[in-house]
Amino acid sequence: MVTVVFINLGLTLVLLCVAWQIWQLRLKLARIADILLVYERVTRAALQRTPDAITVGKTAIRQTRQPDTPQEVKQLRIKQFFNLLAVVLQTWQRIVLLRQTGFFRKALAKYR
């Protein structure tokens, strides 16, 4: 009878440890999901303007390649292309800066 009680206590402790580990895993997965949501929101906000900028850049490149365009127009198209490149670099720098400043941790704190 005593051995049955000890076996039950042992099983209870083992299952309690397993339940604790599952609980900790659930918390970690919830944190990872929150981080991924913040990354997705920041990326969407950063990339929201890029289709228009890409279209402008494509148009600028296409018009620059035309041989009958005046020199001033070609220079304007080249400036537009470099402006597009600057937008892409600024977006990339913002993402890197946000990552370095701990913005994601602060944003996650709002959702908890």
Buried (B, 14 or more C-beta within 10 A) or exposed (E): EEEEEEEEEEEEEEEEEEEEEEEEEEEEEEEEEBBEEBBEEBEEEBEEEBEEBEEBBEEBBEBBEEEEEEEEBBEBBEEBBEBBEEBBEEBEEBBEEBEEEEBBEEBBEEEE
